[in-house]
Amino acid sequence: MKNKTSFMPQQLLRNDRSDTKSVSFHQVNNINVTGVSDPQEAAGLSGDAVGRNNQILVRNLESKVS
């Protein structure tokens, strides 16, 4: 269940577009993997997931950054 304070792409679109305040954004990825038999595969899958998240983030913020 999502809380009302989460920042979903739909909520970003609803924000006032005339707002000229400066905004900074910092992404932090903390990945903890335990109990795997193949660390190379776990690293590859983790890297793929982070890459997808970065692509989604860039896509959703492209129109927000001038």
MIMILUM-991534 format. One record per residue (C-alpha): residue number from 0; x, y, z. Coordinates in steps of 0.1 Angstrom, whole numbers. Each point is the difference from the previous one (the first is absolute). Layout:
// residues N
[NUM [X Y Z]],
...
//
This chain:
// residues 66
[0 [0 0 0]],
[1 [14 34 -10]],
[2 [-1 29 24]],
[3 [-12 34 -10]],
[4 [34 16 2]],
[5 [17 -23 -26]],
[6 [13 17 -31]],
[7 [-15 -19 -30]],
[8 [5 13 -36]],
[9 [-37 9 -1]],
[10 [5 23 31]],
[11 [30 16 -16]],
[12 [-21 9 -31]],
[13 [-27 16 23]],
[14 [26 24 16]],
[15 [-3 36 -10]],
[16 [21 4 -31]],
[17 [4 37 5]],
[18 [19 -5 31]],
[19 [36 13 -5]],
[20 [16 -13 32]],
[21 [33 -18 -3]],
[22 [-2 -37 7]],
[23 [28 -25 5]],
[24 [-3 -37 -4]],
[25 [23 -27 14]],
[26 [-5 -37 -6]],
[27 [14 -26 24]],
[28 [-1 -38 -7]],
[29 [7 -23 29]],
[30 [1 -36 -11]],
[31 [5 -29 25]],
[32 [2 -35 -14]],
[33 [4 -30 23]],
[34 [-2 -38 -5]],
[35 [6 -2 -38]],
[36 [18 -28 -17]],
[37 [13 21 -29]],
[38 [12 35 10]],
[39 [7 9 -37]],
[40 [-36 -6 -9]],
[41 [-12 19 31]],
[42 [22 29 -10]],
[43 [-12 0 -35]],
[44 [-37 -1 9]],
[45 [5 28 26]],
[46 [18 21 -26]],
[47 [-28 -5 -25]],
[48 [-26 10 26]],
[49 [19 32 8]],
[50 [4 8 -37]],
[51 [-37 -4 -6]],
[52 [-8 23 30]],
[53 [24 26 -13]],
[54 [-16 -1 -35]],
[55 [-35 4 15]],
[56 [12 29 22]],
[57 [16 18 -29]],
[58 [-30 -5 -22]],
[59 [-24 14 26]],
[60 [22 30 9]],
[61 [10 10 -36]],
[62 [-29 24 -4]],
[63 [5 14 35]],
[64 [36 12 -5]],
[65 [8 29 -23]],
//
